[in-house]
Amino acid sequence: MSSTGPTLEALYAAGHWLIEQDRPRQAISLFRTMLLVDPRDERGWLALATCHEKLDEPEKAIALCQLALDACDGKAVRCTIARARLHKARGERDDALAAYDEAARIAESLDDRDLTALIASEAVVS
């Protein structure tokens, strides 16, 4: 674990505790700090997007999931799945399918069979 590892773990744990306490607005500052410490840690992006989703700000959540792709060198598969789910929930069929396709390509490049199966099961968008 790098020297920033314990800091990231503490921020992540405290932020999720705040989310569990229904305090996503307070958790946002912890996850933003997490991204300052290591912007390549996908968990921070996903957690920050989750906070905005809980605050009924899906556009911000989608944008954060998209930004995670660049910050994580194109490997932010969980954020891409989250983006697909957000589009799906909003009835944005084409955007959801495109995000699921992108997530499938990333999962395949990472050789993550579990996520590949999950994506395949979710990617049916009516």
Rosetta constraint file for C-alpha pairs under 8 A:
AtomPair CA 1 CA 5 HARMONIC 5.55 0.50
AtomPair CA 4 CA 8 HARMONIC 6.19 0.50
AtomPair CA 4 CA 37 HARMONIC 7.13 0.50
AtomPair CA 4 CA 38 HARMONIC 7.96 0.50
AtomPair CA 5 CA 9 HARMONIC 6.14 0.50
AtomPair CA 6 CA 10 HARMONIC 6.10 0.50
AtomPair CA 7 CA 11 HARMONIC 6.19 0.50
AtomPair CA 8 CA 12 HARMONIC 6.01 0.50
AtomPair CA 8 CA 34 HARMONIC 5.89 0.50
AtomPair CA 8 CA 37 HARMONIC 7.28 0.50
AtomPair CA 8 CA 38 HARMONIC 7.87 0.50
AtomPair CA 9 CA 13 HARMONIC 6.04 0.50
AtomPair CA 10 CA 14 HARMONIC 6.02 0.50
AtomPair CA 11 CA 15 HARMONIC 5.92 0.50
AtomPair CA 11 CA 30 HARMONIC 5.71 0.50
AtomPair CA 11 CA 31 HARMONIC 6.82 0.50
AtomPair CA 11 CA 33 HARMONIC 7.70 0.50
AtomPair CA 11 CA 34 HARMONIC 6.22 0.50
AtomPair CA 12 CA 16 HARMONIC 6.18 0.50
AtomPair CA 12 CA 30 HARMONIC 7.42 0.50
AtomPair CA 12 CA 31 HARMONIC 6.85 0.50
AtomPair CA 12 CA 34 HARMONIC 7.30 0.50
AtomPair CA 12 CA 43 HARMONIC 7.89 0.50
AtomPair CA 12 CA 44 HARMONIC 7.21 0.50
AtomPair CA 13 CA 17 HARMONIC 6.16 0.50
AtomPair CA 14 CA 18 HARMONIC 6.34 0.50
AtomPair CA 14 CA 27 HARMONIC 7.72 0.50
AtomPair CA 14 CA 30 HARMONIC 7.54 0.50
AtomPair CA 15 CA 19 HARMONIC 6.36 0.50
AtomPair CA 15 CA 26 HARMONIC 7.94 0.50
AtomPair CA 15 CA 27 HARMONIC 4.63 0.50
AtomPair CA 15 CA 28 HARMONIC 7.45 0.50
AtomPair CA 15 CA 30 HARMONIC 5.72 0.50
AtomPair CA 15 CA 31 HARMONIC 6.53 0.50
AtomPair CA 16 CA 20 HARMONIC 6.14 0.50
AtomPair CA 16 CA 27 HARMONIC 7.20 0.50
AtomPair CA 16 CA 47 HARMONIC 7.82 0.50
AtomPair CA 17 CA 21 HARMONIC 6.28 0.50
AtomPair CA 18 CA 22 HARMONIC 6.40 0.50
AtomPair CA 18 CA 23 HARMONIC 5.07 0.50
AtomPair CA 18 CA 24 HARMONIC 6.30 0.50
AtomPair CA 18 CA 26 HARMONIC 6.88 0.50
AtomPair CA 18 CA 27 HARMONIC 5.56 0.50
AtomPair CA 19 CA 23 HARMONIC 5.18 0.50
AtomPair CA 19 CA 24 HARMONIC 4.91 0.50
AtomPair CA 19 CA 27 HARMONIC 6.40 0.50
AtomPair CA 19 CA 51 HARMONIC 7.32 0.50
AtomPair CA 23 CA 27 HARMONIC 6.47 0.50
AtomPair CA 24 CA 28 HARMONIC 6.26 0.50
AtomPair CA 24 CA 51 HARMONIC 4.97 0.50
AtomPair CA 24 CA 52 HARMONIC 7.62 0.50
AtomPair CA 24 CA 54 HARMONIC 6.90 0.50
AtomPair CA 24 CA 55 HARMONIC 7.15 0.50
AtomPair CA 25 CA 29 HARMONIC 7.71 0.50
AtomPair CA 25 CA 51 HARMONIC 6.89 0.50
AtomPair CA 25 CA 55 HARMONIC 7.56 0.50
AtomPair CA 26 CA 30 HARMONIC 7.49 0.50
AtomPair CA 27 CA 31 HARMONIC 6.43 0.50
AtomPair CA 27 CA 48 HARMONIC 7.95 0.50
AtomPair CA 27 CA 51 HARMONIC 7.17 0.50
AtomPair CA 28 CA 32 HARMONIC 6.07 0.50
AtomPair CA 28 CA 48 HARMONIC 5.92 0.50
AtomPair CA 28 CA 51 HARMONIC 6.43 0.50
AtomPair CA 29 CA 33 HARMONIC 6.15 0.50
AtomPair CA 30 CA 34 HARMONIC 6.17 0.50
AtomPair CA 31 CA 35 HARMONIC 6.33 0.50
AtomPair CA 31 CA 44 HARMONIC 5.37 0.50
AtomPair CA 31 CA 45 HARMONIC 7.48 0.50
AtomPair CA 31 CA 47 HARMONIC 6.68 0.50
AtomPair CA 31 CA 48 HARMONIC 5.66 0.50
AtomPair CA 32 CA 36 HARMONIC 6.43 0.50
AtomPair CA 32 CA 44 HARMONIC 7.35 0.50
AtomPair CA 32 CA 48 HARMONIC 7.14 0.50
AtomPair CA 33 CA 37 HARMONIC 6.33 0.50
AtomPair CA 34 CA 38 HARMONIC 6.29 0.50
AtomPair CA 34 CA 39 HARMONIC 7.43 0.50
AtomPair CA 34 CA 44 HARMONIC 5.94 0.50
AtomPair CA 35 CA 39 HARMONIC 4.30 0.50
AtomPair CA 35 CA 40 HARMONIC 7.51 0.50
AtomPair CA 35 CA 41 HARMONIC 7.13 0.50
AtomPair CA 35 CA 44 HARMONIC 5.87 0.50
AtomPair CA 35 CA 45 HARMONIC 7.20 0.50
AtomPair CA 39 CA 44 HARMONIC 7.70 0.50
AtomPair CA 39 CA 71 HARMONIC 6.01 0.50
AtomPair CA 39 CA 72 HARMONIC 7.28 0.50
AtomPair CA 40 CA 68 HARMONIC 7.82 0.50
AtomPair CA 40 CA 71 HARMONIC 5.42 0.50
AtomPair CA 40 CA 72 HARMONIC 4.53 0.50
AtomPair CA 40 CA 73 HARMONIC 7.64 0.50
AtomPair CA 41 CA 45 HARMONIC 7.33 0.50
AtomPair CA 41 CA 72 HARMONIC 6.93 0.50
AtomPair CA 42 CA 46 HARMONIC 6.21 0.50
AtomPair CA 42 CA 68 HARMONIC 6.67 0.50
AtomPair CA 42 CA 72 HARMONIC 6.55 0.50
AtomPair CA 42 CA 76 HARMONIC 6.00 0.50
AtomPair CA 42 CA 78 HARMONIC 7.72 0.50
AtomPair CA 42 CA 79 HARMONIC 7.27 0.50
AtomPair CA 43 CA 47 HARMONIC 5.94 0.50
AtomPair CA 44 CA 48 HARMONIC 6.02 0.50
AtomPair CA 45 CA 49 HARMONIC 6.11 0.50
AtomPair CA 45 CA 64 HARMONIC 6.43 0.50
AtomPair CA 45 CA 65 HARMONIC 6.58 0.50
AtomPair CA 45 CA 68 HARMONIC 6.00 0.50
AtomPair CA 45 CA 79 HARMONIC 7.29 0.50
AtomPair CA 46 CA 50 HARMONIC 6.11 0.50
AtomPair CA 46 CA 64 HARMONIC 7.82 0.50
AtomPair CA 46 CA 65 HARMONIC 6.68 0.50
AtomPair CA 46 CA 78 HARMONIC 7.37 0.50
AtomPair CA 46 CA 79 HARMONIC 5.60 0.50
AtomPair CA 46 CA 82 HARMONIC 7.71 0.50
AtomPair CA 47 CA 51 HARMONIC 6.33 0.50
AtomPair CA 48 CA 52 HARMONIC 6.54 0.50
AtomPair CA 48 CA 61 HARMONIC 7.53 0.50
AtomPair CA 48 CA 64 HARMONIC 7.56 0.50
AtomPair CA 49 CA 53 HARMONIC 6.15 0.50
AtomPair CA 49 CA 60 HARMONIC 7.10 0.50
AtomPair CA 49 CA 61 HARMONIC 4.16 0.50
AtomPair CA 49 CA 62 HARMONIC 7.18 0.50
AtomPair CA 49 CA 64 HARMONIC 5.85 0.50
AtomPair CA 49 CA 65 HARMONIC 6.59 0.50
AtomPair CA 50 CA 54 HARMONIC 6.16 0.50
AtomPair CA 50 CA 61 HARMONIC 6.74 0.50
AtomPair CA 51 CA 55 HARMONIC 6.30 0.50
AtomPair CA 51 CA 61 HARMONIC 7.90 0.50
AtomPair CA 52 CA 56 HARMONIC 6.36 0.50
AtomPair CA 52 CA 57 HARMONIC 5.06 0.50
AtomPair CA 52 CA 58 HARMONIC 6.52 0.50
AtomPair CA 52 CA 60 HARMONIC 6.33 0.50
AtomPair CA 52 CA 61 HARMONIC 5.42 0.50
AtomPair CA 53 CA 57 HARMONIC 5.25 0.50
AtomPair CA 53 CA 58 HARMONIC 5.09 0.50
AtomPair CA 53 CA 60 HARMONIC 7.81 0.50
AtomPair CA 53 CA 61 HARMONIC 5.75 0.50
AtomPair CA 57 CA 61 HARMONIC 6.49 0.50
AtomPair CA 58 CA 62 HARMONIC 6.05 0.50
AtomPair CA 58 CA 86 HARMONIC 6.93 0.50
AtomPair CA 59 CA 63 HARMONIC 6.18 0.50
AtomPair CA 60 CA 64 HARMONIC 6.11 0.50
AtomPair CA 61 CA 65 HARMONIC 6.26 0.50
AtomPair CA 61 CA 83 HARMONIC 7.64 0.50
AtomPair CA 62 CA 66 HARMONIC 6.27 0.50
AtomPair CA 62 CA 82 HARMONIC 7.99 0.50
AtomPair CA 62 CA 83 HARMONIC 5.34 0.50
AtomPair CA 62 CA 86 HARMONIC 6.92 0.50
AtomPair CA 62 CA 87 HARMONIC 7.97 0.50
AtomPair CA 63 CA 67 HARMONIC 6.17 0.50
AtomPair CA 64 CA 68 HARMONIC 6.16 0.50
AtomPair CA 65 CA 69 HARMONIC 7.04 0.50
AtomPair CA 65 CA 79 HARMONIC 4.88 0.50
AtomPair CA 65 CA 80 HARMONIC 6.22 0.50
AtomPair CA 65 CA 82 HARMONIC 7.15 0.50
AtomPair CA 65 CA 83 HARMONIC 5.89 0.50
AtomPair CA 66 CA 70 HARMONIC 7.61 0.50
AtomPair CA 66 CA 79 HARMONIC 7.47 0.50
AtomPair CA 66 CA 80 HARMONIC 7.12 0.50
AtomPair CA 66 CA 83 HARMONIC 7.42 0.50
AtomPair CA 67 CA 71 HARMONIC 6.44 0.50
AtomPair CA 68 CA 72 HARMONIC 5.75 0.50
AtomPair CA 68 CA 74 HARMONIC 7.93 0.50
AtomPair CA 68 CA 76 HARMONIC 6.09 0.50
AtomPair CA 68 CA 79 HARMONIC 6.84 0.50
AtomPair CA 69 CA 73 HARMONIC 6.13 0.50
AtomPair CA 69 CA 74 HARMONIC 4.55 0.50
AtomPair CA 69 CA 75 HARMONIC 6.26 0.50
AtomPair CA 69 CA 76 HARMONIC 5.15 0.50
AtomPair CA 69 CA 79 HARMONIC 7.73 0.50
AtomPair CA 69 CA 80 HARMONIC 7.71 0.50
AtomPair CA 70 CA 74 HARMONIC 5.68 0.50
AtomPair CA 72 CA 76 HARMONIC 5.77 0.50
AtomPair CA 74 CA 106 HARMONIC 7.55 0.50
AtomPair CA 75 CA 106 HARMONIC 6.15 0.50
AtomPair CA 75 CA 110 HARMONIC 7.80 0.50
AtomPair CA 76 CA 80 HARMONIC 6.27 0.50
AtomPair CA 76 CA 106 HARMONIC 7.75 0.50
AtomPair CA 77 CA 81 HARMONIC 6.20 0.50
AtomPair CA 77 CA 103 HARMONIC 5.35 0.50
AtomPair CA 77 CA 106 HARMONIC 5.90 0.50
AtomPair CA 77 CA 107 HARMONIC 6.28 0.50
AtomPair CA 78 CA 82 HARMONIC 6.16 0.50
AtomPair CA 78 CA 103 HARMONIC 7.74 0.50
AtomPair CA 79 CA 83 HARMONIC 6.08 0.50
AtomPair CA 80 CA 84 HARMONIC 6.22 0.50
AtomPair CA 80 CA 99 HARMONIC 6.10 0.50
AtomPair CA 80 CA 100 HARMONIC 7.24 0.50
AtomPair CA 80 CA 102 HARMONIC 7.20 0.50
AtomPair CA 80 CA 103 HARMONIC 5.45 0.50
AtomPair CA 81 CA 85 HARMONIC 6.23 0.50
AtomPair CA 81 CA 99 HARMONIC 6.91 0.50
AtomPair CA 81 CA 100 HARMONIC 6.29 0.50
AtomPair CA 81 CA 103 HARMONIC 5.94 0.50
AtomPair CA 81 CA 119 HARMONIC 7.30 0.50
AtomPair CA 82 CA 86 HARMONIC 6.18 0.50
AtomPair CA 83 CA 87 HARMONIC 6.24 0.50
AtomPair CA 83 CA 96 HARMONIC 7.47 0.50
AtomPair CA 83 CA 99 HARMONIC 6.64 0.50
AtomPair CA 84 CA 88 HARMONIC 6.06 0.50
AtomPair CA 84 CA 95 HARMONIC 7.15 0.50
AtomPair CA 84 CA 96 HARMONIC 4.40 0.50
AtomPair CA 84 CA 97 HARMONIC 7.02 0.50
AtomPair CA 84 CA 98 HARMONIC 7.74 0.50
AtomPair CA 84 CA 99 HARMONIC 4.90 0.50
AtomPair CA 84 CA 100 HARMONIC 5.65 0.50
AtomPair CA 85 CA 89 HARMONIC 6.07 0.50
AtomPair CA 85 CA 96 HARMONIC 6.78 0.50
AtomPair CA 86 CA 90 HARMONIC 6.29 0.50
AtomPair CA 86 CA 96 HARMONIC 7.68 0.50
AtomPair CA 87 CA 91 HARMONIC 6.30 0.50
AtomPair CA 87 CA 92 HARMONIC 4.99 0.50
AtomPair CA 87 CA 93 HARMONIC 6.95 0.50
AtomPair CA 87 CA 95 HARMONIC 6.12 0.50
AtomPair CA 87 CA 96 HARMONIC 4.92 0.50
AtomPair CA 88 CA 92 HARMONIC 5.60 0.50
AtomPair CA 88 CA 93 HARMONIC 5.99 0.50
AtomPair CA 88 CA 95 HARMONIC 7.89 0.50
AtomPair CA 88 CA 96 HARMONIC 5.25 0.50
AtomPair CA 88 CA 125 HARMONIC 7.01 0.50
AtomPair CA 92 CA 96 HARMONIC 6.06 0.50
AtomPair CA 93 CA 97 HARMONIC 6.15 0.50
AtomPair CA 93 CA 125 HARMONIC 6.28 0.50
AtomPair CA 93 CA 126 HARMONIC 7.17 0.50
AtomPair CA 94 CA 98 HARMONIC 6.14 0.50
AtomPair CA 95 CA 99 HARMONIC 6.14 0.50
AtomPair CA 96 CA 100 HARMONIC 6.14 0.50
AtomPair CA 96 CA 123 HARMONIC 7.92 0.50
AtomPair CA 96 CA 125 HARMONIC 7.48 0.50
AtomPair CA 97 CA 101 HARMONIC 6.09 0.50
AtomPair CA 97 CA 123 HARMONIC 6.54 0.50
AtomPair CA 97 CA 125 HARMONIC 6.97 0.50
AtomPair CA 98 CA 102 HARMONIC 6.20 0.50
AtomPair CA 99 CA 103 HARMONIC 6.05 0.50
AtomPair CA 100 CA 104 HARMONIC 6.06 0.50
AtomPair CA 100 CA 119 HARMONIC 6.48 0.50
AtomPair CA 100 CA 123 HARMONIC 5.88 0.50
AtomPair CA 101 CA 105 HARMONIC 6.36 0.50
AtomPair CA 102 CA 106 HARMONIC 6.32 0.50
AtomPair CA 103 CA 107 HARMONIC 6.03 0.50
AtomPair CA 103 CA 119 HARMONIC 7.25 0.50
AtomPair CA 104 CA 108 HARMONIC 6.03 0.50
AtomPair CA 104 CA 115 HARMONIC 7.96 0.50
AtomPair CA 104 CA 116 HARMONIC 5.82 0.50
AtomPair CA 104 CA 119 HARMONIC 6.37 0.50
AtomPair CA 104 CA 120 HARMONIC 7.72 0.50
AtomPair CA 105 CA 109 HARMONIC 6.17 0.50
AtomPair CA 106 CA 110 HARMONIC 6.20 0.50
AtomPair CA 107 CA 111 HARMONIC 6.01 0.50
AtomPair CA 107 CA 112 HARMONIC 5.22 0.50
AtomPair CA 107 CA 113 HARMONIC 7.29 0.50
AtomPair CA 107 CA 115 HARMONIC 6.16 0.50
AtomPair CA 107 CA 116 HARMONIC 5.64 0.50
AtomPair CA 108 CA 112 HARMONIC 6.16 0.50
AtomPair CA 108 CA 113 HARMONIC 7.33 0.50
AtomPair CA 108 CA 116 HARMONIC 6.61 0.50
AtomPair CA 112 CA 116 HARMONIC 6.21 0.50
AtomPair CA 113 CA 117 HARMONIC 6.12 0.50
AtomPair CA 114 CA 118 HARMONIC 6.24 0.50
AtomPair CA 115 CA 119 HARMONIC 6.00 0.50
AtomPair CA 116 CA 120 HARMONIC 6.21 0.50
AtomPair CA 117 CA 121 HARMONIC 6.23 0.50
AtomPair CA 118 CA 122 HARMONIC 6.27 0.50
AtomPair CA 119 CA 123 HARMONIC 5.74 0.50
AtomPair CA 120 CA 124 HARMONIC 7.58 0.50
